[in-house]
């Protein structure tokens, strides 16, 4: 079997081989796309992408169109995309085109956070990975940058429900840079920032000292640190001395944000609907996002699509700045079959 050279920064537990099987520290097999393995081995930029956006974020066929567009954006910046998901019980970093379509068009694809990976694997299930599970799997194989829309966080009324996304605790112990438009604005942003601080997750603004507000340009909260270029963001990731994440808040431009008055009105109405219908736990976020879609006439979906495109491009630029290798068009031009 032909093995490829390991760059110094790829963890020792990752086996980069001519086949595409990687063993994690827990002996769970992770399938790594050959193209991604070769890019990591040669020190070329790789960007992880989540699959929950594909399975649950948009209606068909728009979800598959966007999934392929995000991969194309990474390639246009000289990087290799690695969309993460689970296929027939096997965690995969670097879904093929056929697997992207399988996730996008199948019904009842479960949403898998970190705690769901093992039962889904044991059952041989397909699954879409969340921010938490995508970050974990990507980091395990040596990927250093991940693009998403918005983070999960502390839910409103969490003092009574204790409802907090696993994204936060996972990022507290996972060394990866996450480019996002902040925390989903349906959540308690202030409490989420406090939890990120407690968990030692580094939070920086991209060309702003304000924390991004997901649908809105500004969440109403400040950040202590900011960077003004992909290179500067890469330097922060490189300088990280503990096994924790770096959240890079990339705000949606003011001219592309959801109308703030409409946002707050729909949010308050949606929260009332949550209470009236007794919706709890992980069902709250998809309910509220769909509530926004319906009651903004689709405007919230367009904002979400625009911001994830922007985040993906920035993530690819940061990955390129991190890359110790030389990017060549031939190495990134052709997607896997």
PEVENRA-V344757 format. One record per residue. N is the residue number from 1. RES is the residue in one small letter. PHI is phi in whole degrees, 0 to 359 (* if undefined). PSI is psi in whole degrees, 0 to 359 (999 if undefined). Layout:
((N RES PHI PSI) (N RES PHI PSI))
This chain:
((1 x * 132) (2 x 275 124) (3 x 256 152) (4 x 257 157) (5 x 290 135) (6 x 273 125) (7 x 291 157) (8 x 299 331) (9 x 271 355) (10 x 282 130) (11 x 301 150) (12 x 296 334) (13 x 284 353) (14 x 268 126) (15 x 257 113) (16 x 263 110) (17 x 229 175) (18 x 297 328) (19 x 276 189) (20 x 232 36) (21 x 256 132) (22 x 234 136) (23 x 259 125) (24 x 280 171) (25 x 300 340) (26 x 265 9) (27 x 68 16) (28 x 275 128) (29 x 286 131) (30 x 244 125) (31 x 272 123) (32 x 250 123) (33 x 302 141) (34 x 304 317) (35 x 300 319) (36 x 291 317) (37 x 301 316) (38 x 293 321) (39 x 296 316) (40 x 298 318) (41 x 295 324) (42 x 270 4) (43 x 72 30) (44 x 266 157) (45 x 292 135) (46 x 229 138) (47 x 237 125) (48 x 278 144) (49 x 229 144) (50 x 273 163) (51 x 251 351) (52 x 298 324) (53 x 301 324) (54 x 289 313) (55 x 280 329) (56 x 232 350) (57 x 271 332) (58 x 221 155) (59 x 285 159) (60 x 286 146) (61 x 268 7) (62 x 299 329) (63 x 296 317) (64 x 289 322) (65 x 301 315) (66 x 293 319) (67 x 303 315) (68 x 289 325) (69 x 295 319) (70 x 296 319) (71 x 297 321) (72 x 294 325) (73 x 298 316) (74 x 301 315) (75 x 296 323) (76 x 295 339) (77 x 263 11) (78 x 86 13) (79 x 253 176) (80 x 246 123) (81 x 280 146) (82 x 225 87) (83 x 284 133) (84 x 254 140) (85 x 192 187) (86 x 236 130) (87 x 236 118) (88 x 50 43) (89 x 83 4) (90 x 248 117) (91 x 298 132) (92 x 235 130) (93 x 248 101) (94 x 109 67) (95 x 296 142) (96 x 285 171) (97 x 301 319) (98 x 294 322) (99 x 288 324) (100 x 302 315) (101 x 295 322) (102 x 299 315) (103 x 293 321) (104 x 285 330) (105 x 251 348) (106 x 285 149) (107 x 269 150) (108 x 60 41) (109 x 286 120) (110 x 289 150) (111 x 269 120) (112 x 250 114) (113 x 271 185) (114 x 302 315) (115 x 292 341) (116 x 271 349) (117 x 297 315) (118 x 291 314) (119 x 295 325) (120 x 293 321) (121 x 294 317) (122 x 296 328) (123 x 275 349) (124 x 74 34) (125 x 272 154) (126 x 280 160) (127 x 191 155) (128 x 256 129) (129 x 273 140) (130 x 278 182) (131 x 304 314) (132 x 297 308) (133 x 288 327) (134 x 296 314) (135 x 300 316) (136 x 298 309) (137 x 294 320) (138 x 296 316) (139 x 296 323) (140 x 300 330) (141 x 261 3) (142 x 101 8) (143 x 282 138) (144 x 249 351) (145 x 223 140) (146 x 221 133) (147 x 250 136) (148 x 213 182) (149 x 276 285) (150 x 222 150) (151 x 284 154) (152 x 284 174) (153 x 189 208) (154 x 277 126) (155 x 283 153) (156 x 298 144) (157 x 69 22) (158 x 294 340) (159 x 298 333) (160 x 263 326) (161 x 259 341) (162 x 60 29) (163 x 273 111) (164 x 219 135) (165 x 292 143) (166 x 291 349) (167 x 305 321) (168 x 291 307) (169 x 294 325) (170 x 295 316) (171 x 293 337) (172 x 291 346) (173 x 225 17) (174 x 237 117) (175 x 280 92) (176 x 206 147) (177 x 270 130) (178 x 242 115) (179 x 268 122) (180 x 211 171) (181 x 263 39) (182 x 86 203) (183 x 266 143) (184 x 308 129) (185 x 288 355) (186 x 282 353) (187 x 260 178) (188 x 273 95) (189 x 294 317) (190 x 300 313) (191 x 295 324) (192 x 295 317) (193 x 297 323) (194 x 296 318) (195 x 294 320) (196 x 299 321) (197 x 297 313) (198 x 299 325) (199 x 274 5) (200 x 63 34) (201 x 271 124) (202 x 288 133) (203 x 236 123) (204 x 229 151) (205 x 264 146) (206 x 263 110) (207 x 58 32) (208 x 200 152) (209 x 255 19) (210 x 247 148) (211 x 279 131) (212 x 300 148) (213 x 250 24) (214 x 61 260) (215 x 295 338) (216 x 248 152) (217 x 297 323) (218 x 229 126) (219 x 282 347) (220 x 98 1) (221 x 236 147) (222 x 268 162) (223 x 241 154) (224 x 281 335) (225 x 228 148) (226 x 215 159) (227 x 230 158) (228 x 240 10) (229 x 202 158) (230 x 302 323) (231 x 298 317) (232 x 294 322) (233 x 295 318) (234 x 298 323) (235 x 296 324) (236 x 294 315) (237 x 299 317) (238 x 295 329) (239 x 275 353) (240 x 300 126) (241 x 251 3) (242 x 230 163) (243 x 279 70) (244 x 222 163) (245 x 277 163) (246 x 241 114) (247 x 268 122) (248 x 250 106) (249 x 278 115) (250 x 248 99) (251 x 289 145) (252 x 293 137) (253 x 302 149) (254 x 305 319) (255 x 289 348) (256 x 251 357) (257 x 287 162) (258 x 291 143) (259 x 305 121) (260 x 302 320) (261 x 296 316) (262 x 298 318) (263 x 304 308) (264 x 290 325) (265 x 295 312) (266 x 294 322) (267 x 298 312) (268 x 297 319) (269 x 294 321) (270 x 294 320) (271 x 295 323) (272 x 296 320) (273 x 295 323) (274 x 300 313) (275 x 294 316) (276 x 295 325) (277 x 267 358) (278 x 66 32) (279 x 282 135) (280 x 221 166) (281 x 62 217) (282 x 288 355) (283 x 281 344) (284 x 293 311) (285 x 299 308) (286 x 298 327) (287 x 297 312) (288 x 292 321) (289 x 296 321) (290 x 289 326) (291 x 299 317) (292 x 299 316) (293 x 303 312) (294 x 292 314) (295 x 270 1) (296 x 248 9) (297 x 63 31) (298 x 88 356) (299 x 296 325) (300 x 294 325) (301 x 294 319) (302 x 295 321) (303 x 298 316) (304 x 299 316) (305 x 297 315) (306 x 297 318) (307 x 288 326) (308 x 288 328) (309 x 298 312) (310 x 298 317) (311 x 295 322) (312 x 295 318) (313 x 296 315) (314 x 296 318) (315 x 300 320) (316 x 295 322) (317 x 292 322) (318 x 292 318) (319 x 299 321) (320 x 295 321) (321 x 292 331) (322 x 282 338) (323 x 289 127) (324 x 276 352) (325 x 264 179) (326 x 256 127) (327 x 273 128) (328 x 238 146) (329 x 304 323) (330 x 295 338) (331 x 275 348) (332 x 231 359) (333 x 280 329) (334 x 252 120) (335 x 287 159) (336 x 292 153) (337 x 288 999))
